[in-house]
Amino acid sequence: MKRKLSNRIRLVCTVLMMLAGFCACQTNPEKPVRFAIASDFHAPDIPDGEQRVAAFIQAANDENVDFIIELGDFCRLDSASQVYRDLWNSFPGGKHHVIGNHDMDRYTYKEYTQGMNMPGRYYSFDQGDFHFIVLDGNNLFDGKGYTHYAKANYYVDAKKRAYIDPEQMEWLKKDLAATDKRCILFSHQSIEQALNNGAEVRKILEAENERTGFKKVVMAFGGHNHSNYSKEINGITYVQINSASYVWIGEPTQSEKRYSKEVNDRFGGILKYSMTYTEPLYAIVTLNSNGATLKGKNAEFMPPTPEELNMNDSVGVFPLVSSIQDINVKF
């Protein structure tokens, strides 16, 4: 009788412990990390730049994300761009910038990083269970040495620009090794397509995954190309974030049918050779231990559209689209 009672007591204790563990799991669920991402606003150079930045900040607030990040070519440091910086800084959570090539049209990287309150031209930060790395691909290489973009000095042969410099490469290796969190990268020039030494960067990322024996580096986001796609290379997902504003075509696009003469006279430098989107494009990314979901934004081309102008469905190798597609990535 005593033995039966003892067994019942042990059974009850086991059940109570299991229930306690279940309750603990229910009351302390994994907290995902969420961020809003956009790229290539070119806010001062389009007629509705303020409205596009404001819409992005409103969406970030509505989605209650942990931080916001833009992938470069955002705005200038002059007084006319103060409105964009004020909108950006109005977001109550974390705020991060990436240097873009056009951010170096008028400034040195020191001037720009200081003016935008960036910790450096490349840097990293943690949020929850994830480690985020911001890279700077705005370097020239002439075959002998590296020079950073400054005051539009990068208008040279395409093979001589868009490099990650050796100093940054060594920092990247050390930064990756110093964390045990899953890692996600941001850069203006996409690592898989636009960086001239992107293959070397990918080797560093893949080597870290091999060294640790698990999928530590999981994703990399890039801008610059004003397009949208995602592709997996050796276990790492690379995501191209479309411009928030327009796609550069490089030839006249009948902008006179899209905007008034006054607007074209003021912003014609970009509008004449581009096609703008009817709405700002951005994405909301949610991360947890199992993977990532990206909720993108769809818009239309302001007419006349590429179809009406008998254009191809791509600009070079990049899809000609007015959207950021939803994706799901498993870690």
HUQUISUL-V255935 format. One record per backbone hydrogen bond with DSSP energy under -1.0 kcal/mol. NH is the residue of the N-H (numbers start at 1). CO is the residue of the C=O. Records with the same first field share a line. If there is no record, write none. Layout:
NH=CO  CO
This chain:
5=1
6=2
7=3
8=4
9=5
10=6
11=7
12=8
13=9
14=10
15=11
16=12
17=13
18=14
19=15
20=16
21=17
22=18
23=19
24=20
25=21
26=22
27=23
28=24
33=287
35=285
36=67
37=283
38=69
40=72
42=73
43=74
45=42
49=46
52=48
53=49
54=50
55=51
56=52
57=53
58=54
59=55
60=56
61=57
62=58
63=59
65=60
66=34
67=34
68=94
69=36
70=96
71=38
81=78
82=79
85=81
86=82
87=83
88=84
89=85
91=88
94=66
96=68
104=101
105=102
112=108
113=109
114=110
115=111
116=112
117=114
118=113
123=134
125=132
127=130
130=127
131=182
132=125
133=184
134=123
135=186
139=137
140=147
141=160
142=145
147=140
149=138
151=107
152=104
156=154
160=157
161=158
163=139
169=165
170=166
171=167
172=168
173=169
174=170
175=171
176=172
177=173
178=174
179=176
182=129
183=216
184=131
185=219
186=133
187=221
194=190
195=190
196=162
198=195
201=197
202=198
203=199
204=200
205=201
206=202
207=203
208=204
209=205
210=206
211=207
212=208
213=209
216=214
218=183
219=183
220=237
221=185
222=239
223=188
225=223
231=238
233=236
236=233
237=218
238=231
239=220
240=229
241=222
244=39
247=275
249=273
250=273
253=272
257=254
258=255
259=255
264=260
265=261
266=262
267=263
268=264
270=267
271=267
272=268
274=271
275=247
277=245
278=300
283=37
284=295
285=35
286=293
287=33
288=291
292=329
293=286
294=327
295=284
299=322
302=276
309=305
310=307
311=306
315=318
318=315
320=313
321=319
324=297
327=294
329=292
331=290
